[in-house]
């Protein structure tokens, strides 16, 4: 080791004693020459590749492009795997494991001789999990998203991940399409590498990474199979070496201003409600104060300028060809809705990155002054049914249902819902409000994306397309409807939601931010006395740890003991 750099890796590879021998010798076993240990920055490539995560199966190629970039800039790349979370296969829900994966990322980074990290993430939870873990260590960090799939194409029309799954499965249940057509659509929907190609949670979180400044410009929209996606990976590999040399840790990027940019971007793109939970959890790790009121304050009066499914009609591929997120950020900047001086990982300010971005299709990205939809910021609801808050995405809702009073039809849990929803004798009409309990962070467990309960077939057959739904669950970013989500405290934690009974009247008034159970306080107290605290669904292992420590949705559903960062200290030798 010749150079004196002060970087972490020197405490492994820079030693000229028995420990240095051990650290270097074993690392040389794949053909690493001596000169790689001369004090150059050691860069971790944190890979969420897994065949169990279909959206991330191209990540070995992506990692190779990062590796090339690191080498070109004179760094020493070391790739490592972490727990991967696939939205489609994991049960009961990938969200249960987001915090566990973040612990894997945090400890893998801290325990190893790394000076900077490139995170490779794609499917929904892999982005927040890797960012949260990295934030708790706070090394220089860049996130590279895997990119969305190409547009789904089915019988001459575009179909989007998830969004069309909901409508097609409802069509199948209503007898409007055959099983053969259903199977054919499966093959047409997901026809390339990448993550869901609607503005669902994965694309939202890739956009959040770019808006936060932790992703390179263009990170959100280039399709997974577009050569420019690989260029982003390669440039990230070069740039992370520079960030290490300049000593720019993640906390210099993830500032309050960066989060405010992300929240406004979330409204402008009509992004997934899941981002609320993930951004709050990420802010908690890096030490930025962020809560639901910030979303309400910054979302108020905001408009959506992106005409993408599930709120609109286009797909991520169209978004890319229209100019991608830099155009959205430029529109925000020109309307005084962007902190222009926020630093980004390519070393430039946000405004330097986006000020010259050009839009090539105004039907996909509208001007901010002529938005695709007005007043679409996420609305935070409060009232006796959600004292700590609940949220609704008005841009995905039916306008006339945004002020509504209705009779509650209550499902005690998801099994109760599945068991009764198809019953032709279910006492329900389109004015009712569907209520689902015990699907929050503790309840499911893991806060599954079941808040957009499918409507009863008997009402679907009548042509009903939307109803007010209320739950402590989340909703897939690809879903839509007048759906109140993240009710906090959840039913399993003893929230008022646990006390709702069939026939109670619920009042929703989105304009006033109100969600009220119209039942006298005295009656609620009476019901509370007979409520029994649920037991953990599994009394051991990670499920138990999670059940005992997970916070409520309004706090980001992180584990209480993971909030904050421990930093990048070098643990003692293991010899
Ligand atoms: Fe992975 Fe949708 S299933 S992003």
Boltz pocket constraint, residues with backbone or C-beta under 6 A from the ligand:
constraints:
  - pocket:
      binder: B
      contacts: [[A, 55], [A, 86], [A, 87], [A, 88], [A, 122], [A, 123], [A, 124], [A, 161], [A, 194], [A, 195], [A, 196], [A, 200], [A, 202]]
      max_distance: 6.0
